[in-house]
Amino acid sequence: MKDRIIEAFRDIYLTIEMPDGIWAIPVWVIVLDRERSYSDQEGFNLEGDILYLLDNYDRIEDWAENNMDWEDFDNHPFRWKPKVFEPQDYWCRNEKEIYMIVDIKKVWK
């Protein structure tokens, strides 16, 4: 089952914009999670479901959003488009504050 899913969805990614850029998640990870939930149901047809999902990407996104957590993706997501910014722009435009940090080790945990 896993090999067939990876083959069918090998080059397809779900992307999400995060503060540090756009991350890409291999869709096969999502489909495999979905198939594990449905494969025990009577009448389940892997090939039919793969064809259905290839025509209905919104079902894949829906499954990921409603049935999975970020941790479920393990080490598969990667930053596809890192957010590139010019620090000088932020330095000039953003609000600044001064803090007293008593124990810096607590801050950087």
BELBEL-V75282 format. One record per residue. N is the residue number from 1. RES is the residue in three letters. PHI is phi in radians with two decimals (999 if undefined). NEAR is the number of other ideal C-beta (glycine too) atoms within 8 Angstrom. D_LAST is the distance of its C-alpha to the last C-alpha in whole Angstrom. Layout:
# BELBEL-V75282
N RES PHI NEAR D_LAST
N RES PHI NEAR D_LAST
This chain:
# BELBEL-V75282
1 MET 999 8 41
2 LYS -1.05 6 37
3 ASP -1.08 6 39
4 ARG -1.15 10 42
5 ILE -1.18 14 39
6 ILE -1.06 10 37
7 GLU -1.07 7 40
8 ALA -1.23 10 41
9 PHE -2.03 13 38
10 ARG -0.90 7 37
11 ASP -1.86 4 37
12 ILE -1.98 9 36
13 TYR -2.30 9 32
14 LEU -1.66 11 31
15 THR -1.93 9 29
16 ILE -2.50 7 26
17 GLU -1.51 6 25
18 MET -2.07 7 21
19 PRO -1.01 3 20
20 ASP -1.72 6 19
21 GLY 2.33 10 23
22 ILE -1.72 10 25
23 TRP -1.79 12 24
24 ALA -2.06 11 27
25 ILE -2.04 14 27
26 PRO -1.04 9 30
27 VAL -1.10 12 32
28 TRP -1.05 12 34
29 VAL -1.13 12 30
30 ILE -1.21 13 31
31 VAL -1.10 14 35
32 LEU -1.09 12 34
33 ASP -1.07 12 32
34 ARG -1.13 12 35
35 GLU -1.12 12 38
36 ARG -1.07 7 36
37 SER -1.32 7 37
38 TYR -1.67 9 40
39 SER -1.10 9 42
40 ASP -1.46 4 43
41 GLN -1.33 6 45
42 GLU -1.09 3 49
43 GLY 1.46 4 50
44 PHE -1.15 9 47
45 ASN -2.23 6 48
46 LEU -1.03 11 45
47 GLU -1.07 7 47
48 GLY -1.12 7 48
49 ASP -1.22 11 44
50 ILE -1.05 12 43
51 LEU -1.08 8 46
52 TYR -1.05 9 45
53 LEU -1.22 13 41
54 LEU -1.14 8 43
55 ASP -1.70 5 45
56 ASN -2.39 8 42
57 TYR -1.03 8 39
58 ASP -1.08 6 38
59 ARG -1.21 9 38
60 ILE -1.20 14 35
61 GLU -1.07 9 33
62 ASP -1.08 8 34
63 TRP -1.08 12 33
64 ALA -1.06 11 30
65 GLU -1.20 7 29
66 ASN -1.73 6 31
67 ASN -2.25 8 30
68 MET -2.28 10 27
69 ASP -1.96 4 23
70 TRP -0.95 5 21
71 GLU -1.10 5 20
72 ASP -1.15 8 23
73 PHE -1.47 10 24
74 ASP 0.96 6 22
75 ASN -1.79 4 21
76 HIS -1.39 8 24
77 PRO -1.16 9 23
78 PHE -2.44 6 23
79 ARG -1.32 10 23
80 TRP -1.43 9 27
81 LYS -2.27 6 27
82 PRO -1.04 6 24
83 LYS -1.30 7 24
84 VAL -1.82 3 25
85 PHE -2.51 6 25
86 GLU -1.73 5 27
87 PRO -0.94 6 24
88 GLN -1.05 6 27
89 ASP -1.07 8 28
90 TYR -1.18 9 25
91 TRP -1.06 7 25
92 CYS -1.35 6 29
93 ARG -1.81 5 28
94 ASN -1.58 6 25
95 GLU -1.18 3 25
96 LYS -2.11 4 23
97 GLU -2.45 4 21
98 ILE -1.89 4 20
99 TYR -2.15 4 17
100 MET -1.69 4 17
101 ILE -1.88 6 14
102 VAL -1.31 3 14
103 ASP -2.22 6 11
104 ILE -1.06 6 9
105 LYS -1.11 6 7
106 LYS -1.19 6 6
107 VAL -1.24 7 6
108 TRP -1.65 5 4
109 LYS -1.28 4 0
